[in-house]
Amino acid sequence: MPSQAPIIVVSGLPRSGTSLAMQMIHAGGVSAVTDGQRTNDDDNPRGYFEFERVKQLKSDKGWIDDAAGKVVKVIHMLLAELPDDRPYRVIFMERDVREVVKSQSTMLARSGRTGAQLPPERLMAIYEQQLKVVEQWLAARPNFQVLRVPYAALVANPPAFVPQINAFLGGTLNEQLMCAAVDPSLHRNKA
């Protein structure tokens, strides 16, 4: 039987601030489900805070019971693969889709990869449609409580959002350390 302690999930589009949210929540005192396989680089100087097994969530759910009371990053399109038999608190990072696409392009160029051959406008439309589907899915699941956090506003003024995040997650986090985890200079790809 699954634990009743909620699993804290950080989600959103790729490059939407999910690593920042993971860093903040971890700094505030929540254990993070990570494996350290994807290390920091120029695109995420403070690291990615990822757990590779999440990518196989459709076929591998064996780690989920151990995630109760911890924070884990799950990309938006994998949320529907989480077992529907336990409580979740989802921090859903929202970022201007133009910034997301620009950040991805910058990251791919820096690594020497070309990425998908889709025009930016088409990729933005795909992401916007995916977000609508995920939003509808989440709205239909009472065991998934969701707090949407706007990335740009969070980076510009952490004290305006950290108390909301802390309250949503139970009110026991260290807000000062959460705010200190934010580095506004890392918001480099702006719309």
Long-range contacts (C-beta under 8 A, 24 or more apart in sequence): 2-64, 2-65, 2-68, 2-83, 2-85, 2-86, 3-65, 3-68, 3-69, 3-86, 4-68, 4-86, 4-87, 5-68, 5-69, 5-87, 6-68, 6-69, 6-86, 6-87, 6-88, 6-89, 6-145, 7-64, 7-67, 7-68, 7-69, 7-70, 7-72, 7-82, 7-86, 7-87, 7-88, 7-89, 8-69, 8-70, 8-71, 8-72, 8-88, 8-89, 8-90, 8-91, 8-169, 9-71, 9-72, 9-73, 9-74, 9-79, 9-82, 9-88, 9-89, 9-90, 9-91, 10-71, 10-72, 10-73, 10-74, 10-90, 10-91, 10-93, 11-73, 11-74, 11-75, 11-76, 11-79, 11-90, 11-91, 11-92, 11-93, 12-75, 12-76, 12-92, 12-93, 12-94, 12-95, 12-151, 13-75, 13-76, 13-93, 13-95, 13-97, 13-100, 13-127, 13-130, 13-131, 14-75, 14-100, 14-104, 15-95, 15-99, 15-100, 15-103, 15-104, 15-107, 15-189, 16-93, 16-94, 16-95, 16-100, 16-151, 17-93, 17-95, 17-149, 17-151, 17-154, 17-155, 18-49, 18-73, 18-75, 18-93, 19-44, 19-46, 19-47, 19-48, 19-49, 19-73, 20-46, 20-93, 20-151, 20-154, 20-155, 20-181, 20-182, 20-186, 21-91, 21-93, 21-149, 22-49, 22-71, 22-73, 23-47, 23-49, 23-181, 24-158, 24-162, 24-165, 24-178, 24-179, 24-181, 24-182, 25-71, 25-91, 25-165, 25-169, 25-173, 25-178, 26-71, 26-181, 27-174, 27-177, 27-178, 27-180, 27-181, 28-166, 28-169, 28-173, 28-174, 28-175, 28-177, 28-178, 28-181, 29-172, 29-173, 29-174, 29-177, 30-69, 30-70, 30-71, 30-169, 30-173, 31-69, 31-70, 31-71, 32-70, 32-71, 32-72, 33-63, 33-66, 33-67, 33-70, 33-71, 33-72, 42-110, 43-103, 43-106, 43-107, 43-110, 45-186, 46-183, 46-186, 48-73, 49-73, 54-78, 57-81, 57-82, 76-130, 76-131, 76-134, 77-130, 77-134, 79-134, 79-137, 79-138, 79-144, 80-134, 80-137, 84-141, 84-143, 85-143, 86-143, 87-143, 87-145, 88-143, 88-144, 88-145, 89-145, 89-147, 89-168, 89-169, 90-138, 90-144, 90-145, 90-146, 90-147, 91-147, 91-149, 91-165, 91-168, 91-169, 92-138, 92-146, 92-147, 92-148, 92-149, 93-149, 93-151, 94-148, 94-149, 94-150, 94-151, 95-150, 95-151, 95-152, 96-152, 96-191, 97-124, 97-127, 97-128, 98-124, 98-191, 99-151, 99-152, 99-189, 99-190, 99-191, 100-127, 101-127, 102-189, 102-190, 102-191, 103-188, 103-189, 106-188, 106-189, 151-187, 152-187, 152-190, 154-182, 155-182, 155-184, 155-186, 155-187, 156-184, 156-187, 158-182
